[in-house]
Amino acid sequence: MQVFYHLVYEYQKGLRDLCLFTCPKINEEKIKKSLENQDISYMICPIQHDKINVFFGMPTCLEIIKKFSCESLNELTCEEDFILGMMLGYAKPQQYDRFLTRKAICA
């Protein structure tokens, strides 16, 4: 949960537009309560039997994620994967390389 609280801190300080936290489903209610108490928009996606992905941050970023073609992150198109990486604040040069590599594989 320390990573979750650190991501919340970074979002509140304006260092991130969007955060992604993966955790056991048992933490879901605690996370929801924390985000709601701080008036932070969020979206929870189940990923395995006992795990969830928690996206939180700018409402516009969450709306973009809702427009993606699938719910599973490993099934995103190359373009969706690139957009998500940029919104999450991943290093731009690495995102450029990742996009080009994925496009080459798909071609």
N, C-alpha and C positions, 0 to 999 in steps of 0.2 A: 504494500500500500504506500510505501515511501515514494516510489516512482510516481504513483498517481498524484499524490499531494505536490510533488515537485512539478509535474506537468500542469496542474491547476495554477501553481504559482507563476510558472512561465507564461501561461495564457493570460492571467490577470495583469502581468507586467507588460504585455504586448509583444512578447518575444515569439509567440506562436499564434497563428490564426486558427489552427485546428490541432487537436491532440488525439492520439490513438493509444488506448491502454487495453491490454489483453490480460485477463485474470480469471480465476475460478468463479463459476456462477454463484458460489456461496457469498461473494462480496457484492453482488448486484444491488441489494437494498441499501447497503451502507454507501455505495457510490452514488446511487440515485439521490439519496437524502442529502449528501454532501453537495452535489451539483445543484440541486433544487434550492438548498439553503443559500447558495451563493449566486443564484439566478443565472446559472450557466446552461445554455442549451446543450442537449446531448441526444445521442441515439445509441441504442444497445442492439447488437446483433449477435445471436447465438452462433458459435462456430463448431463446437464439438459437444459431446455429451455433457461435459461439466465446465465448459469455458465460454467466455463472452468477449467480444470486442466492444469497447466503449469509445465512441467518437464523441468529442465535445469541443465546443469553441464557438466560432462565429456562426450564427444561423444561416448565413448565405453559403458557407462551406458545407454545412449539413444538408442544405437543399440540393447542392451539386451532387453529393454522394447519393441522395435518394434518386437522382436521375440516371445513375449508372445502370448499365445493362444487366447486371446480375448482383446477387447478394454476397457471393463468395469472392474474397479478394484475389484468390489465385485464378479466377476466371475473368478478371477485368481485361478489357481491350488494352492494347498498348497505349492508346491515348488516355484512357481512364486511369491507368496505372501511373502515367506521367503526371496527370493533373493531381491525383491523390498525393503523390510524392512531393510535389511543389507546395500543396496546401499544408502538408505536414511539416514543411520546412527542411526537407532533406537537402543535402548539398547539391547545388545546381549542376556542376560539372558531372557528378555521378549520375544524376537523373538524365542528363543528356545522353551519356554513354549507355545507360540502361535502356532508354527508349530506342536508340539506334540498334542495339543488340537484339532487343525483342522484335523489332520490325524486321530485321534481317532473318531471324528464325522463322517468323510468320510468312515470309515471302517465298 
